[in-house]
């Protein structure tokens, strides 16, 4: 893996509730040419992100029903469609993990399917959906079943965490998720990933995306390590 490949596996993230548009625009300008897979921003920042990222390979990612996932399915679907209309091409929706904890899998499935359908219709099939499980609330069996339900409902990715839950990503979570979804569905590890070693370890276990607010620092660490004597 080289630096460009690593950057292309990162969703560089700004979801702090205290950041307004002026500060966010400055942040986006500083990230736009790094080659990230996406910039994942708060919903109200999607139009600005679409403007700033125009002409780059970096996608506009945003969140739906964030961070608790317990909105009505129709509200989630409408939010996803409007965000696609505003310029988002990747939707990270929070699963109804309360329903998953009760084993109400029909509820979980229909909730995800509603967002997938709305996203595809609004984008002409071009936008993708990642389903945030919030694995810190789930045991291993529930993580695996959540993944299977998400895939059956049409999700393109499953994702560990919001970063606002009880814990972030773990190697164990990613292993379970990759085993559950097979080789052709994306796995996004997010939550608490702040250094190169953590990112590389999660990628090695089957993650295909890393969600982090520390993408530039991780890339700098990669470059410095590659340039060190005896490396590269």
C-alpha positions in Angstrom: 0.0 0.0 0.0 1.3 3.5 -0.9 0.1 6.8 0.5 -2.4 7.3 -2.3 -4.0 3.9 -1.7 -4.2 4.7 2.0 -5.8 8.1 1.5 -8.3 6.5 -0.8 -9.4 4.2 2.0 -10.1 7.0 4.4 -13.4 8.9 5.0 -12.0 12.1 6.6 -14.6 13.2 9.1 -15.9 16.4 10.6 -19.1 15.7 12.6 -18.4 17.9 15.7 -21.8 19.6 16.6 -20.0 22.8 17.5 -18.5 23.5 14.0 -20.2 26.0 11.9 -20.0 26.6 8.1 -17.2 29.1 8.2 -14.8 26.9 10.1 -16.0 23.8 8.1 -15.2 25.5 4.8 -11.6 26.2 6.0 -11.3 22.6 7.0 -12.6 21.3 3.7 -10.2 23.4 1.7 -7.4 21.9 3.7 -8.6 18.3 2.9 -9.8 18.6 -0.7 -6.6 17.6 -2.4 -5.4 14.8 -0.1 -7.1 12.1 -2.1 -9.4 10.9 0.6 -12.3 8.6 -0.4 -14.7 11.1 1.1 -15.2 14.0 3.4 -17.9 13.0 5.9 -19.6 16.1 7.2 -22.7 17.1 9.1 -25.9 17.3 7.0 -26.1 21.1 6.9 -22.6 21.2 5.4 -23.3 19.0 2.4 -23.9 21.9 0.0 -20.6 23.5 0.9 -18.8 20.2 0.6 -20.3 19.5 -2.8 -19.1 23.0 -3.9 -15.6 22.6 -2.5 -15.0 19.0 -3.7 -16.3 19.6 -7.2 -13.6 18.5 -9.7 -11.9 16.1 -7.2 -12.1 12.4 -6.7 -13.2 12.8 -3.1 -16.9 12.1 -2.5 -19.3 14.0 -0.3 -20.4 11.8 2.6 -22.9 12.6 5.3 -25.0 11.0 8.1 -28.6 10.2 8.6 -30.5 9.8 11.9 -27.2 10.5 13.6 -26.1 9.5 16.2 -29.0 7.6 17.8 -30.7 5.9 14.9 -34.2 5.9 16.4 -35.9 8.3 13.9 -38.9 7.1 12.0 -37.9 5.2 8.9 -39.9 7.6 6.7 -37.9 10.5 8.2 -34.6 8.7 7.6 -35.6 8.1 4.0 -36.6 11.7 3.4 -33.4 13.0 5.0 -31.3 10.7 2.8 -33.1 11.8 -0.4 -32.8 15.5 0.4 -29.1 15.1 1.3 -28.5 13.4 -2.1 -30.3 16.2 -3.8 -28.0 18.6 -1.9 -24.9 16.9 -3.2 -24.1 13.9 -1.0 -23.0 10.7 -2.8 -22.5 8.6 0.3 -25.0 8.2 3.1 -23.9 6.8 6.5 -27.2 5.9 8.2 -27.5 4.8 11.8 -29.3 1.5 12.2 -32.2 1.2 14.6 -30.0 -0.6 17.1 -32.7 -0.6 19.8 -34.7 -2.8 17.5 -31.7 -5.0 16.8 -31.2 -5.4 20.6 -34.7 -6.7 20.9 -34.3 -9.0 17.9 -36.9 -7.1 15.9 -35.1 -7.9 12.6 -38.1 -7.0 10.4 -38.0 -3.5 11.8 -34.2 -3.2 11.2 -34.5 -4.5 7.7 -37.4 -2.3 6.6 -35.7 0.7 8.1 -32.5 0.1 6.2 -34.3 -0.8 3.0 -36.3 2.5 3.1 -33.0 4.5 3.2 -31.4 2.4 0.5 -34.5 2.8 -1.8 -34.7 6.6 -1.2 -31.0 7.0 -1.8 -30.9 5.1 -5.0 -34.0 6.8 -6.4 -32.7 10.2 -5.6 -29.3 9.5 -7.1 -30.2 7.4 -10.0 -28.5 4.5 -8.4 -25.1 6.3 -8.0 -25.1 7.0 -4.3 -24.2 4.4 -1.7 -25.4 3.6 1.8 -23.3 2.6 4.8 -25.2 1.2 7.8 -23.8 2.2 11.2 -24.4 -0.6 13.7 -23.0 1.1 16.8 -21.2 -2.1 17.8 -20.5 -0.9 21.3 -24.1 -1.7 22.2 -24.1 -5.1 20.5 -22.7 -8.5 21.3 -20.9 -10.6 18.7 -24.1 -12.5 17.6 -26.0 -9.3 17.2 -23.2 -7.6 15.2 -23.2 -10.6 12.8 -26.9 -10.7 12.4 -27.1 -6.9 11.9 -24.6 -7.2 9.1 -26.5 -10.0 7.4 -29.8 -8.0 7.7 -28.1 -4.9 6.3 -26.7 -6.7 3.3 -30.1 -8.3 2.6 -31.7 -4.9 2.8 -29.3 -3.5 0.1 -26.6 -1.8 2.1 -23.3 -1.2 0.3 -21.3 -1.1 3.5 -21.6 -1.9 7.2 -19.9 0.4 9.6 -18.8 0.0 13.2 -19.6 3.1 15.1 -20.8 6.8 15.2 -17.9 7.9 17.4 -20.5 9.1 19.9 -21.4 5.7 21.3 -20.0 3.7 24.2 -16.8 2.8 22.2 -15.3 2.9 18.8 -14.0 0.3 16.4 -12.2 -2.8 17.4 -10.3 -5.6 15.6 -12.9 -8.1 16.9 -15.8 -6.1 15.5 -14.2 -5.9 12.0 -13.4 -9.6 12.0 -17.1 -10.4 12.8 -18.4 -8.0 10.3 -16.1 -9.2 7.4 -17.0 -12.8 8.1 -20.7 -11.9 8.1 -20.9 -9.9 4.9 -18.4 -11.9 2.8 -15.8 -10.4 0.4 -18.0 -8.2 -1.7 -19.6 -5.7 0.8 -17.7 -2.9 2.3 -16.7 -2.7 5.9 -16.0 0.7 7.5 -14.2 0.9 10.8 -14.8 4.2 12.6 -14.5 5.5 16.1 -11.3 6.2 18.0 -8.9 5.6 15.1 -6.2 8.2 15.5 -2.9 6.7 14.3 -1.4 4.8 11.5 -0.9 1.5 13.3 -4.6 1.4 14.3 -5.7 2.2 10.7 -3.4 -0.4 9.1 -4.4 -3.1 11.7 -8.1 -2.6 10.9 -7.5 -2.6 7.1 -5.5 -5.9 7.5 -8.5 -7.5 9.3 -10.9 -6.7 6.4 -11.9 -3.1 6.7 -12.2 -1.3 3.3 -12.8 2.2 4.7 -11.4 4.0 7.8 -13.5 6.7 9.3 -11.4 9.2 11.2 -10.9 12.9 11.9 -7.2 12.3 11.9 -6.7 11.4 8.2 -4.0 14.0 7.5 -2.0 13.0 10.6 -2.2 9.4 9.6 -1.0 10.2 6.1 1.9 12.3 7.5 2.8 9.4 9.8 2.8 7.0 6.8 5.0 9.3 4.8 7.5 9.8 7.6 7.7 6.1 8.3 8.2 5.2 4.6 11.0 7.7 4.5 12.8 6.4 7.6 16.1 4.5 7.1 15.5 0.8 6.5 11.9 1.4 5.4 10.0 2.1 2.1 
